[in-house]
Amino acid sequence: MPIYDTLKTLFEQNLWANMRLFAMCAELSETQLDTNLVGGYGSIRDTLQHIVTSERSYLHRIQTGQPYPRPPEPPKMSLGEMLTAIRASGEGLVAAAPLANGDQRVIVDWQGTPRPVPIAIFFTQAINHATEHRAHIMTTLTQLGIQPPYLDGWRYFEACEHEA
């Protein structure tokens, strides 16, 4: 049975869940990708890109202490580009998680005021943010009559056990 490091496992599960959902969404039609339900972030496509750009931003801040440099209106990404990007940022978070020091802080412009924010908050936000938006996408898939993948911790544990 594998040994589980808590923080690393959380981010390995996050990467696993993102990869499963993004891969499933790569099989959707353009019309399905453009589906938008009230109460979510936007269309499936827009929500996927939002997950990608946000996770990349959190990782960049964790690694460098600086905001991720991006244009105000980032170009639309293809699903292939999103899959590549979400894998890269997910692997980066997995690698960074065990190295995190609870005393690490970065300065953030918090509503116009520079404020030290613990790195742990960026890790927390990365997990919560992705989980919330995956749930939006999964709800939209259900409304389209598509069974979304099971992405919970139990399924991840089962997947890990089958790989061991």
C-alpha positions as CSV (number, residue, x, y, z in Angstrom):
1,M,0.0,0.0,0.0
2,P,1.4,3.4,-0.9
3,I,2.4,6.0,1.7
4,Y,0.4,9.2,1.5
5,D,1.8,12.6,2.2
6,T,-1.3,14.7,3.0
7,L,-0.6,17.9,1.1
8,K,0.9,16.1,-1.9
9,T,-2.1,13.7,-2.0
10,L,-4.5,16.6,-2.0
11,F,-2.8,18.0,-5.1
12,E,-2.4,14.7,-6.8
13,Q,-6.1,14.2,-6.4
14,N,-6.8,17.7,-7.7
15,L,-4.6,16.9,-10.8
16,W,-6.3,13.5,-11.3
17,A,-9.8,15.1,-11.0
18,N,-8.9,17.9,-13.4
19,M,-7.4,15.6,-16.0
20,R,-10.4,13.3,-15.9
21,L,-12.9,16.1,-16.3
22,F,-10.9,18.0,-19.0
23,A,-10.4,14.8,-20.9
24,M,-14.1,14.1,-20.8
25,C,-14.9,17.6,-21.9
26,A,-12.5,17.3,-24.8
27,E,-15.0,14.8,-26.2
28,L,-17.9,17.2,-26.1
29,S,-19.4,19.0,-29.2
30,E,-18.9,22.7,-29.7
31,T,-22.5,23.3,-28.7
32,Q,-22.1,21.3,-25.5
33,L,-18.9,23.2,-24.6
34,D,-20.8,26.5,-25.1
35,T,-23.6,25.4,-22.7
36,N,-24.1,27.8,-19.8
37,L,-26.3,27.3,-16.8
38,V,-27.4,30.1,-14.5
39,G,-25.5,30.1,-11.2
40,G,-22.2,28.9,-12.7
41,Y,-19.1,30.7,-13.9
42,G,-20.1,30.6,-17.6
43,S,-20.1,28.1,-20.4
44,I,-18.3,24.8,-19.9
45,R,-15.5,26.0,-22.1
46,D,-15.1,29.4,-20.3
47,T,-15.1,27.6,-16.9
48,L,-12.4,25.2,-18.0
49,Q,-10.3,28.0,-19.2
50,H,-10.9,29.9,-15.9
51,I,-9.7,26.9,-14.0
52,V,-6.6,26.7,-16.1
53,T,-5.7,30.4,-15.9
54,S,-6.5,30.6,-12.1
55,E,-4.4,27.5,-11.3
56,R,-1.5,28.7,-13.3
57,S,-1.7,32.0,-11.5
58,Y,-1.8,30.4,-8.0
59,L,1.2,28.2,-8.9
60,H,3.1,31.2,-10.3
61,R,2.5,33.2,-7.1
62,I,3.5,30.2,-4.9
63,Q,6.7,29.8,-6.9
64,T,7.8,33.4,-7.4
65,G,5.7,35.5,-5.1
66,Q,4.7,37.6,-8.1
67,P,1.4,37.8,-10.0
68,Y,1.2,35.8,-13.2
69,P,1.7,38.2,-16.1
70,R,-1.3,37.9,-18.4
71,P,-3.1,40.2,-20.7
72,P,-6.4,41.6,-19.5
73,E,-8.3,39.6,-22.1
74,P,-6.4,36.3,-22.4
75,P,-6.8,34.6,-25.8
76,K,-9.2,31.6,-26.0
77,M,-7.4,28.3,-25.5
78,S,-8.2,25.1,-27.4
79,L,-9.1,22.1,-25.2
80,G,-5.8,20.5,-26.1
81,E,-4.0,23.6,-24.9
82,M,-6.1,23.6,-21.7
83,L,-5.2,19.9,-21.0
84,T,-1.5,20.6,-21.4
85,A,-1.7,23.7,-19.2
86,I,-3.8,22.1,-16.5
87,R,-1.4,19.1,-16.4
88,A,1.6,21.4,-16.1
89,S,0.2,23.6,-13.3
90,G,-1.2,20.5,-11.5
91,E,2.2,18.8,-11.6
92,G,3.7,22.0,-10.4
93,L,1.4,22.2,-7.4
94,V,2.1,18.5,-6.6
95,A,5.8,19.3,-6.6
96,A,5.4,22.5,-4.6
97,A,3.1,21.1,-1.9
98,P,5.6,19.1,0.1
99,L,8.1,22.0,0.0
100,A,5.6,24.5,1.4
101,N,6.7,26.2,4.6
102,G,3.9,27.5,6.9
103,D,5.9,30.7,7.4
104,Q,6.2,31.6,3.8
105,R,4.3,34.7,2.7
106,V,3.9,36.8,-0.4
107,I,2.9,40.4,-0.7
108,V,-0.5,40.8,-2.5
109,D,-2.2,44.0,-3.6
110,W,-5.3,43.4,-1.4
111,Q,-7.9,46.0,-2.6
112,G,-5.2,48.6,-3.1
113,T,-3.2,47.8,0.0
114,P,0.0,45.6,0.0
115,R,-0.7,42.7,2.4
116,P,1.4,39.6,3.3
117,V,-0.6,36.5,2.5
118,P,0.6,33.0,3.7
119,I,1.5,30.6,0.8
120,A,-0.9,28.2,2.5
121,I,-3.8,30.4,1.4
122,F,-2.8,30.0,-2.2
123,F,-2.7,26.2,-1.8
124,T,-6.1,26.3,-0.1
125,Q,-7.6,28.5,-2.8
126,A,-6.2,26.3,-5.6
127,I,-8.0,23.3,-4.2
128,N,-11.3,25.0,-3.3
129,H,-11.4,27.0,-6.6
130,A,-10.9,23.9,-8.8
131,T,-13.4,21.8,-6.8
132,E,-16.1,24.5,-7.0
133,H,-15.8,25.0,-10.7
134,R,-15.5,21.3,-11.5
135,A,-18.9,21.0,-9.7
136,H,-20.4,23.7,-11.9
137,I,-19.2,21.8,-15.0
138,M,-20.5,18.5,-13.7
139,T,-23.9,20.0,-13.0
140,T,-24.0,21.4,-16.5
141,L,-23.0,18.0,-17.9
142,T,-25.8,16.4,-15.9
143,Q,-28.3,18.9,-17.3
144,L,-27.1,17.9,-20.8
145,G,-27.9,14.3,-20.0
146,I,-24.2,13.3,-19.7
147,Q,-23.0,11.4,-16.7
148,P,-20.0,13.3,-15.3
149,P,-17.0,11.4,-14.0
150,Y,-16.8,10.6,-10.3
151,L,-14.0,12.8,-9.0
152,D,-14.3,12.4,-5.2
153,G,-11.5,11.3,-2.9
154,W,-12.9,7.7,-2.7
155,R,-12.6,7.2,-6.4
156,Y,-9.1,8.7,-6.4
157,F,-8.1,6.2,-3.6
158,E,-9.6,3.3,-5.7
159,A,-7.7,4.5,-8.7
160,C,-4.4,4.7,-6.7
161,E,-5.0,1.2,-5.3
162,H,-5.5,-0.2,-8.8
163,E,-2.3,1.4,-10.0
164,A,-0.2,0.0,-7.1
